[in-house]
Amino acid sequence: MALLKSIIKSDSFEKVFYEEKERLFQYASYRMADIADAEDAVHDLFLALTAKKPMLGNVDNMRAYMFRSLINLCNKRIRAKNPTVSMTDFPELDIQELSPTNFDEEFQIINRLLEHLPPEQNETIRLRLYAGLTFDEIARTTQVNTSTAKARFRYGIEKLRDGLKKQNLL
């Protein structure tokens, strides 16, 4: 019976993947700041899950597992492209930059701002806003407790707000 449950659960990864593929892609797009890289990351995720299919029967929360795996893939690609990113200097912006006229401009501004947060805060904000995960799901995905996930989100938003206030943009 346990073997049968494991097989059924491992087969369900495809169902969950197809239900979540738009959110996975949306998250990867914002995380990678490049549509082609996002497509590659989601494709690589599917291939990795397919290769691990026999072991996926032991996964309790397939959705959280997929996002955790995608986070790791995105981080690996980002590190390969940009080995060092300054997290301390808030980007200089002007008021016109904060009034985007299309999605692409908004996308670039948001990514530029989030890149200057500590990685944990950056990741938590992206998972909450772009992937639509709850704080409980973020906690499971990032392997921290729920209060830590909430704190990372709050501190990241506060840093963004403070940086914009210092430039008189808020």
C-alpha positions in Angstrom: 0.0 0.0 0.0 2.8 2.4 0.8 4.5 1.7 -2.5 1.2 2.5 -4.3 0.8 5.8 -2.4 4.3 6.7 -3.3 3.7 6.0 -7.0 0.5 8.0 -7.0 2.2 11.0 -5.3 5.1 10.9 -7.7 2.7 11.0 -10.7 1.0 14.0 -9.2 4.0 16.2 -9.7 3.0 16.6 -13.3 -0.5 17.7 -12.3 0.9 20.2 -9.7 3.5 21.4 -12.2 0.9 22.2 -14.9 -1.4 23.9 -12.3 1.5 26.0 -11.0 3.5 26.6 -14.2 2.3 30.1 -14.8 3.1 31.1 -11.2 6.5 29.3 -11.4 7.2 31.2 -14.6 6.1 34.5 -13.2 8.3 34.1 -10.1 11.3 33.0 -12.3 10.7 36.0 -14.6 10.9 38.5 -11.7 13.7 36.7 -10.0 15.8 36.3 -13.2 14.9 39.7 -14.7 15.0 38.0 -18.1 12.2 36.1 -19.8 14.5 33.7 -21.7 16.4 32.8 -18.5 13.1 32.4 -16.7 11.9 30.0 -19.4 15.1 28.1 -19.1 14.9 27.9 -15.4 11.3 26.5 -15.5 12.3 24.1 -18.2 15.2 22.9 -16.1 12.9 22.5 -13.1 10.6 20.2 -15.1 13.5 18.1 -16.3 15.0 17.9 -12.8 11.6 16.8 -11.4 11.2 14.3 -14.2 14.6 12.8 -13.4 13.7 12.6 -9.7 10.2 11.3 -10.3 10.8 8.0 -8.4 11.8 9.9 -5.3 9.0 12.5 -5.4 6.5 10.1 -3.7 8.1 11.1 -0.4 7.4 14.8 -0.9 4.7 16.1 1.4 4.1 19.5 -0.2 4.8 19.3 -3.9 4.1 23.0 -4.5 6.6 24.1 -1.9 9.1 21.6 -3.2 8.8 23.0 -6.7 9.2 26.6 -5.6 12.2 25.6 -3.4 13.8 23.8 -6.4 13.1 26.8 -8.7 14.6 29.2 -6.2 17.8 27.1 -6.1 17.9 26.9 -9.9 17.4 30.7 -10.2 20.0 31.4 -7.6 22.5 29.1 -9.3 22.0 30.9 -12.6 22.2 34.4 -11.0 25.4 33.5 -9.2 26.9 32.2 -12.5 26.1 35.5 -14.2 26.8 38.0 -11.4 29.1 36.5 -8.8 28.9 39.7 -6.7 26.1 42.1 -6.2 26.2 45.1 -3.8 23.4 44.8 -1.3 24.2 48.0 0.6 24.0 50.8 -1.9 20.4 51.8 -2.7 20.1 52.6 -6.4 19.8 56.3 -7.3 16.3 56.9 -8.8 14.4 59.9 -10.0 10.7 60.5 -9.8 10.2 59.7 -13.6 11.7 56.3 -13.1 9.1 55.5 -10.5 6.3 56.3 -13.0 6.7 53.4 -15.5 4.6 53.6 -18.6 4.6 49.9 -19.3 5.1 46.5 -17.7 8.7 46.2 -18.9 9.7 49.4 -17.2 8.0 48.5 -14.0 9.6 45.0 -14.1 13.1 46.6 -14.4 12.5 49.1 -11.6 11.3 46.5 -9.2 14.2 44.1 -10.0 16.7 46.9 -9.6 15.3 47.8 -6.1 15.0 44.2 -4.9 18.6 43.4 -6.0 19.8 45.7 -3.2 18.2 43.8 -0.4 19.8 40.9 1.5 19.0 37.7 -0.4 16.7 36.3 2.3 14.5 39.5 2.2 14.6 39.7 -1.6 13.5 36.1 -1.9 10.7 36.4 0.6 9.3 39.5 -1.1 9.4 37.8 -4.5 7.8 34.6 -3.2 5.0 36.6 -1.5 4.3 39.1 -4.3 5.1 37.3 -7.5 4.6 33.6 -6.7 1.6 34.4 -4.4 2.7 32.1 -1.7 1.3 32.5 1.9 3.8 33.1 4.7 3.3 29.5 5.8 4.2 28.3 2.3 7.2 30.7 2.2 8.3 29.3 5.5 8.2 25.7 4.3 9.8 26.6 1.0 12.7 28.5 2.6 12.9 26.1 5.6 12.4 28.8 8.3 9.5 29.3 10.7 6.5 31.5 9.7 7.5 34.4 12.0 10.9 34.5 10.3 9.3 34.6 6.9 7.0 37.4 8.0 9.9 39.4 9.5 12.0 39.0 6.4 9.2 40.4 4.3 8.5 43.3 6.7 12.2 44.3 7.0 12.7 44.1 3.3 9.7 46.4 2.6 10.9 48.7 5.3 14.4 48.9 3.7 12.8 49.7 0.3 10.6 52.4 1.9 13.5 53.9 3.8 15.7 54.0 0.6 12.9 55.7 -1.3 12.3 58.2 1.5 16.0 59.1 1.7 15.8 60.2 -2.0 12.5 62.1 -1.3 10.7 59.7 -3.6 8.1 58.6 -1.1 
